[in-house]
Amino acid sequence: MLDIGLTGPPADPRRRPAVVEANLAWFTEPYQSDPDRALEVILRAAGPRADLRGRDARFVRG
C-alpha cells in the first residue's frame, strides 16, 4: 500500500502526487477506504501461494 501526498504549497497549480511511504500490505490501515476491500487486499497479499490468483501473479517477486 502506498501513502500518497501532493508536492508544493497548496496554492501551487503545479502540485503533483508523490509517494510518501510504501508499506507492506499487511501493515495497512484503511483510513478512509472501505474496510472490507482493504481486508481483501491484505488477505490476498499475505495468503498462501497456492491460493494466488492469476491477476495477482504479476506482483509476486521471485
Biopython code that builds the backbone (N, CA, C, O; Angstrom):
import numpy as np
from Bio.PDB.StructureBuilder import StructureBuilder

atoms = [
    (1, "MET", "N", (0.844, -1.157, 0.000)),
    (1, "MET", "CA", (0.000, 0.000, 0.000)),
    (1, "MET", "C", (0.895, 1.227, 0.000)),
    (1, "MET", "O", (1.979, 1.233, 0.584)),
    (2, "LEU", "N", (0.423, 2.243, -0.657)),
    (2, "LEU", "CA", (1.200, 3.466, -0.770)),
    (2, "LEU", "C", (0.499, 4.617, -0.063)),
    (2, "LEU", "O", (-0.719, 4.770, -0.161)),
    (3, "ASP", "N", (1.279, 5.425, 0.650)),
    (3, "ASP", "CA", (0.781, 6.689, 1.165)),
    (3, "ASP", "C", (1.171, 7.730, 0.136)),
    (3, "ASP", "O", (2.345, 7.858, -0.210)),
    (4, "ILE", "N", (0.197, 8.470, -0.352)),
    (4, "ILE", "CA", (0.423, 9.452, -1.406)),
    (4, "ILE", "C", (0.156, 10.843, -0.858)),
    (4, "ILE", "O", (-0.787, 11.050, -0.095)),
    (5, "GLY", "N", (0.991, 11.793, -1.250)),
    (5, "GLY", "CA", (0.796, 13.189, -0.876)),
    (5, "GLY", "C", (0.988, 14.066, -2.096)),
    (5, "GLY", "O", (1.335, 13.575, -3.171)),
    (6, "LEU", "N", (0.766, 15.353, -1.938)),
    (6, "LEU", "CA", (0.961, 16.303, -3.031)),
    (6, "LEU", "C", (2.183, 17.162, -2.751)),
    (6, "LEU", "O", (2.415, 17.567, -1.612)),
    (7, "THR", "N", (2.960, 17.440, -3.784)),
    (7, "THR", "CA", (4.154, 18.256, -3.638)),
    (7, "THR", "C", (3.787, 19.733, -3.633)),
    (7, "THR", "O", (2.749, 20.119, -4.171)),
    (8, "GLY", "N", (4.625, 20.553, -3.035)),
    (8, "GLY", "CA", (4.479, 22.002, -3.088)),
    (8, "GLY", "C", (3.378, 22.561, -2.204)),
    (8, "GLY", "O", (2.602, 21.821, -1.599)),
    (9, "PRO", "N", (3.331, 23.892, -2.144)),
    (9, "PRO", "CA", (2.317, 24.565, -1.321)),
    (9, "PRO", "C", (0.918, 24.402, -1.914)),
    (9, "PRO", "O", (0.776, 24.215, -3.122)),
    (10, "PRO", "N", (-0.118, 24.471, -1.070)),
    (10, "PRO", "CA", (-1.486, 24.238, -1.534)),
    (10, "PRO", "C", (-1.929, 25.097, -2.717)),
    (10, "PRO", "O", (-2.696, 24.619, -3.553)),
    (11, "ALA", "N", (-1.484, 26.325, -2.817)),
    (11, "ALA", "CA", (-1.940, 27.212, -3.894)),
    (11, "ALA", "C", (-1.192, 27.001, -5.211)),
    (11, "ALA", "O", (-1.560, 27.595, -6.224)),
    (12, "ASP", "N", (-0.156, 26.172, -5.215)),
    (12, "ASP", "CA", (0.658, 25.971, -6.414)),
    (12, "ASP", "C", (-0.062, 25.043, -7.401)),
    (12, "ASP", "O", (-0.290, 23.877, -7.079)),
    (13, "PRO", "N", (-0.425, 25.532, -8.598)),
    (13, "PRO", "CA", (-1.127, 24.698, -9.581)),
    (13, "PRO", "C", (-0.247, 23.581, -10.161)),
    (13, "PRO", "O", (-0.757, 22.695, -10.847)),
    (14, "ARG", "N", (1.055, 23.610, -9.898)),
    (14, "ARG", "CA", (1.972, 22.587, -10.413)),
    (14, "ARG", "C", (2.111, 21.411, -9.451)),
    (14, "ARG", "O", (2.935, 20.525, -9.681)),
    (15, "ARG", "N", (1.337, 21.386, -8.399)),
    (15, "ARG", "CA", (1.418, 20.275, -7.431)),
    (15, "ARG", "C", (1.196, 18.947, -8.134)),
    (15, "ARG", "O", (0.367, 18.844, -9.038)),
    (16, "ARG", "N", (1.928, 17.947, -7.721)),
    (16, "ARG", "CA", (1.836, 16.615, -8.308)),
    (16, "ARG", "C", (1.790, 15.571, -7.195)),
    (16, "ARG", "O", (2.323, 15.796, -6.109)),
    (17, "PRO", "N", (1.158, 14.436, -7.461)),
    (17, "PRO", "CA", (1.180, 13.347, -6.470)),
    (17, "PRO", "C", (2.592, 12.792, -6.324)),
    (17, "PRO", "O", (3.360, 12.756, -7.285)),
    (18, "ALA", "N", (2.923, 12.363, -5.118)),
    (18, "ALA", "CA", (4.221, 11.748, -4.846)),
    (18, "ALA", "C", (4.038, 10.669, -3.789)),
    (18, "ALA", "O", (3.208, 10.806, -2.890)),
    (19, "VAL", "N", (4.815, 9.593, -3.899)),
    (19, "VAL", "CA", (4.774, 8.544, -2.893)),
    (19, "VAL", "C", (5.482, 9.048, -1.647)),
    (19, "VAL", "O", (6.647, 9.440, -1.701)),
    (20, "VAL", "N", (4.779, 9.037, -0.533)),
    (20, "VAL", "CA", (5.346, 9.456, 0.736)),
    (20, "VAL", "C", (5.961, 8.258, 1.453)),
    (20, "VAL", "O", (7.038, 8.350, 2.041)),
    (21, "GLU", "N", (5.253, 7.135, 1.391)),
    (21, "GLU", "CA", (5.723, 5.939, 2.071)),
    (21, "GLU", "C", (5.109, 4.714, 1.403)),
    (21, "GLU", "O", (3.919, 4.705, 1.087)),
    (22, "ALA", "N", (5.912, 3.691, 1.190)),
    (22, "ALA", "CA", (5.421, 2.422, 0.648)),
    (22, "ALA", "C", (5.432, 1.401, 1.775)),
    (22, "ALA", "O", (6.463, 1.183, 2.412)),
    (23, "ASN", "N", (4.287, 0.775, 2.022)),
    (23, "ASN", "CA", (4.149, -0.174, 3.128)),
    (23, "ASN", "C", (3.766, -1.556, 2.612)),
    (23, "ASN", "O", (3.161, -1.692, 1.549)),
    (24, "LEU", "N", (4.126, -2.566, 3.374)),
    (24, "LEU", "CA", (3.672, -3.917, 3.081)),
    (24, "LEU", "C", (2.165, -3.960, 3.297)),
    (24, "LEU", "O", (1.646, -3.282, 4.183)),
    (25, "ALA", "N", (1.476, -4.734, 2.513)),
    (25, "ALA", "CA", (0.009, -4.749, 2.561)),
    (25, "ALA", "C", (-0.521, -5.104, 3.938)),
    (25, "ALA", "O", (-1.557, -4.573, 4.339)),
    (26, "TRP", "N", (0.141, -5.977, 4.678)),
    (26, "TRP", "CA", (-0.403, -6.400, 5.972)),
    (26, "TRP", "C", (-0.182, -5.351, 7.064)),
    (26, "TRP", "O", (-0.643, -5.544, 8.190)),
    (27, "PHE", "N", (0.515, -4.238, 6.761)),
    (27, "PHE", "CA", (0.628, -3.118, 7.695)),
    (27, "PHE", "C", (-0.377, -2.020, 7.363)),
    (27, "PHE", "O", (-0.277, -0.901, 7.868)),
    (28, "THR", "N", (-1.327, -2.341, 6.527)),
    (28, "THR", "CA", (-2.289, -1.365, 6.042)),
    (28, "THR", "C", (-3.268, -0.917, 7.117)),
    (28, "THR", "O", (-3.750, -1.723, 7.912)),
    (29, "GLU", "N", (-3.548, 0.365, 7.129)),
    (29, "GLU", "CA", (-4.671, 0.902, 7.891)),
    (29, "GLU", "C", (-5.604, 1.493, 6.855)),
    (29, "GLU", "O", (-5.155, 2.239, 5.985)),
    (30, "PRO", "N", (-6.877, 1.186, 6.921)),
    (30, "PRO", "CA", (-7.780, 1.584, 5.834)),
    (30, "PRO", "C", (-8.069, 3.075, 5.731)),
    (30, "PRO", "O", (-8.589, 3.513, 4.705)),
    (31, "TYR", "N", (-7.752, 3.880, 6.756)),
    (31, "TYR", "CA", (-8.038, 5.315, 6.736)),
    (31, "TYR", "C", (-9.458, 5.555, 6.240)),
    (31, "TYR", "O", (-10.415, 5.213, 6.935)),
    (32, "GLN", "N", (-9.612, 6.130, 5.063)),
    (32, "GLN", "CA", (-10.943, 6.440, 4.560)),
    (32, "GLN", "C", (-11.406, 5.449, 3.502)),
    (32, "GLN", "O", (-12.418, 5.685, 2.841)),
    (33, "SER", "N", (-10.695, 4.360, 3.331)),
    (33, "SER", "CA", (-11.111, 3.372, 2.345)),
    (33, "SER", "C", (-12.139, 2.425, 2.948)),
    (33, "SER", "O", (-12.382, 2.438, 4.155)),
    (34, "ASP", "N", (-12.722, 1.625, 2.114)),
    (34, "ASP", "CA", (-13.700, 0.626, 2.536)),
    (34, "ASP", "C", (-12.956, -0.484, 3.293)),
    (34, "ASP", "O", (-12.105, -1.151, 2.704)),
    (35, "PRO", "N", (-13.254, -0.698, 4.579)),
    (35, "PRO", "CA", (-12.526, -1.702, 5.363)),
    (35, "PRO", "C", (-12.601, -3.108, 4.762)),
    (35, "PRO", "O", (-11.631, -3.861, 4.848)),
    (36, "ASP", "N", (-13.724, -3.471, 4.160)),
    (36, "ASP", "CA", (-13.835, -4.804, 3.557)),
    (36, "ASP", "C", (-12.891, -4.969, 2.380)),
    (36, "ASP", "O", (-12.286, -6.028, 2.212)),
    (37, "ARG", "N", (-12.759, -3.930, 1.561)),
    (37, "ARG", "CA", (-11.843, -4.015, 0.416)),
    (37, "ARG", "C", (-10.394, -4.001, 0.885)),
    (37, "ARG", "O", (-9.553, -4.694, 0.314)),
    (38, "ALA", "N", (-10.094, -3.216, 1.922)),
    (38, "ALA", "CA", (-8.732, -3.194, 2.462)),
    (38, "ALA", "C", (-8.369, -4.575, 3.011)),
    (38, "ALA", "O", (-7.256, -5.057, 2.802)),
    (39, "LEU", "N", (-9.304, -5.204, 3.709)),
    (39, "LEU", "CA", (-9.049, -6.546, 4.241)),
    (39, "LEU", "C", (-8.816, -7.542, 3.110)),
    (39, "LEU", "O", (-7.962, -8.420, 3.229)),
    (40, "GLU", "N", (-9.559, -7.420, 2.023)),
    (40, "GLU", "CA", (-9.361, -8.315, 0.880)),
    (40, "GLU", "C", (-7.935, -8.199, 0.343)),
    (40, "GLU", "O", (-7.306, -9.210, 0.030)),
    (41, "VAL", "N", (-7.428, -6.989, 0.238)),
    (41, "VAL", "CA", (-6.058, -6.778, -0.253)),
    (41, "VAL", "C", (-5.053, -7.404, 0.706)),
    (41, "VAL", "O", (-4.109, -8.067, 0.277)),
    (42, "ILE", "N", (-5.254, -7.195, 1.995)),
    (42, "ILE", "CA", (-4.333, -7.749, 2.990)),
    (42, "ILE", "C", (-4.325, -9.274, 2.921)),
    (42, "ILE", "O", (-3.263, -9.895, 2.916)),
    (43, "LEU", "N", (-5.510, -9.869, 2.869)),
    (43, "LEU", "CA", (-5.584, -11.330, 2.821)),
    (43, "LEU", "C", (-4.985, -11.895, 1.535)),
    (43, "LEU", "O", (-4.344, -12.945, 1.556)),
    (44, "ARG", "N", (-5.193, -11.202, 0.422)),
    (44, "ARG", "CA", (-4.616, -11.672, -0.843)),
    (44, "ARG", "C", (-3.102, -11.550, -0.828)),
    (44, "ARG", "O", (-2.410, -12.397, -1.394)),
    (45, "ALA", "N", (-2.572, -10.505, -0.188)),
    (45, "ALA", "CA", (-1.126, -10.299, -0.153)),
    (45, "ALA", "C", (-0.435, -11.254, 0.810)),
    (45, "ALA", "O", (0.723, -11.613, 0.598)),
    (46, "ALA", "N", (-1.126, -11.666, 1.856)),
    (46, "ALA", "CA", (-0.496, -12.488, 2.887)),
    (46, "ALA", "C", (-0.894, -13.958, 2.802)),
    (46, "ALA", "O", (-0.416, -14.771, 3.593)),
    (47, "GLY", "N", (-1.748, -14.307, 1.869)),
    (47, "GLY", "CA", (-2.234, -15.683, 1.775)),
    (47, "GLY", "C", (-1.202, -16.632, 1.202)),
    (47, "GLY", "O", (-0.154, -16.207, 0.716)),
    (48, "PRO", "N", (-1.502, -17.917, 1.260)),
    (48, "PRO", "CA", (-0.576, -18.915, 0.712)),
    (48, "PRO", "C", (-0.445, -18.801, -0.808)),
    (48, "PRO", "O", (-1.398, -18.447, -1.502)),
    (49, "ARG", "N", (0.733, -19.103, -1.301)),
    (49, "ARG", "CA", (0.990, -19.010, -2.741)),
    (49, "ARG", "C", (0.047, -19.908, -3.539)),
    (49, "ARG", "O", (-0.283, -19.592, -4.682)),
    (50, "ALA", "N", (-0.385, -21.007, -2.960)),
    (50, "ALA", "CA", (-1.294, -21.920, -3.658)),
    (50, "ALA", "C", (-2.637, -21.258, -3.969)),
    (50, "ALA", "O", (-3.337, -21.670, -4.894)),
    (51, "ASP", "N", (-2.991, -20.235, -3.198)),
    (51, "ASP", "CA", (-4.255, -19.521, -3.410)),
    (51, "ASP", "C", (-4.096, -18.288, -4.299)),
    (51, "ASP", "O", (-5.047, -17.529, -4.481)),
    (52, "LEU", "N", (-2.908, -18.087, -4.846)),
    (52, "LEU", "CA", (-2.634, -16.910, -5.663)),
    (52, "LEU", "C", (-3.523, -16.876, -6.899)),
    (52, "LEU", "O", (-3.627, -17.863, -7.627)),
    (53, "ARG", "N", (-4.151, -15.755, -7.127)),
    (53, "ARG", "CA", (-4.998, -15.580, -8.303)),
    (53, "ARG", "C", (-4.142, -15.153, -9.485)),
    (53, "ARG", "O", (-3.119, -14.489, -9.314)),
    (54, "GLY", "N", (-4.560, -15.532, -10.669)),
    (54, "GLY", "CA", (-3.812, -15.185, -11.869)),
    (54, "GLY", "C", (-3.575, -13.694, -12.017)),
    (54, "GLY", "O", (-2.502, -13.274, -12.449)),
    (55, "ARG", "N", (-4.565, -12.895, -11.664)),
    (55, "ARG", "CA", (-4.437, -11.436, -11.827)),
    (55, "ARG", "C", (-3.423, -10.840, -10.850)),
    (55, "ARG", "O", (-2.954, -9.721, -11.056)),
    (56, "ASP", "N", (-3.081, -11.576, -9.790)),
    (56, "ASP", "CA", (-2.114, -11.077, -8.801)),
    (56, "ASP", "C", (-0.695, -11.569, -9.069)),
    (56, "ASP", "O", (0.248, -11.079, -8.448)),
    (57, "ALA", "N", (-0.524, -12.519, -9.971)),
    (57, "ALA", "CA", (0.789, -13.139, -10.194)),
    (57, "ALA", "C", (1.852, -12.137, -10.613)),
    (57, "ALA", "O", (3.026, -12.322, -10.291)),
    (58, "ARG", "N", (1.481, -11.104, -11.308)),
    (58, "ARG", "CA", (2.488, -10.130, -11.776)),
    (58, "ARG", "C", (3.118, -9.340, -10.624)),
    (58, "ARG", "O", (4.147, -8.690, -10.812)),
    (59, "PHE", "N", (2.510, -9.391, -9.437)),
    (59, "PHE", "CA", (3.038, -8.641, -8.290)),
    (59, "PHE", "C", (3.945, -9.484, -7.400)),
    (59, "PHE", "O", (4.483, -8.980, -6.414)),
    (60, "VAL", "N", (4.119, -10.762, -7.734)),
    (60, "VAL", "CA", (4.925, -11.661, -6.925)),
    (60, "VAL", "C", (6.387, -11.528, -7.316)),
    (60, "VAL", "O", (6.735, -11.552, -8.496)),
    (61, "ARG", "N", (7.238, -11.388, -6.304)),
    (61, "ARG", "CA", (8.675, -11.346, -6.561)),
    (61, "ARG", "C", (9.245, -12.749, -6.460)),
    (61, "ARG", "O", (8.721, -13.597, -5.739)),
    (62, "GLY", "N", (10.314, -12.978, -7.186)),
    (62, "GLY", "CA", (10.958, -14.293, -7.213)),
    (62, "GLY", "C", (11.528, -14.766, -5.967)),
    (62, "GLY", "O", (12.084, -15.863, -5.919)),
]
sb = StructureBuilder()
sb.init_structure("model")
sb.init_model(0)
sb.init_chain("A")
sb.init_seg("    ")
for serial, (resi, resn, name, xyz) in enumerate(atoms, 1):
    if name == "N":
        sb.init_residue(resn, " ", resi, " ")
    sb.init_atom(name, np.array(xyz, "f"), 0.0, 1.0, " ", f" {name:<3s}", serial, name[0])
structure = sb.get_structure()
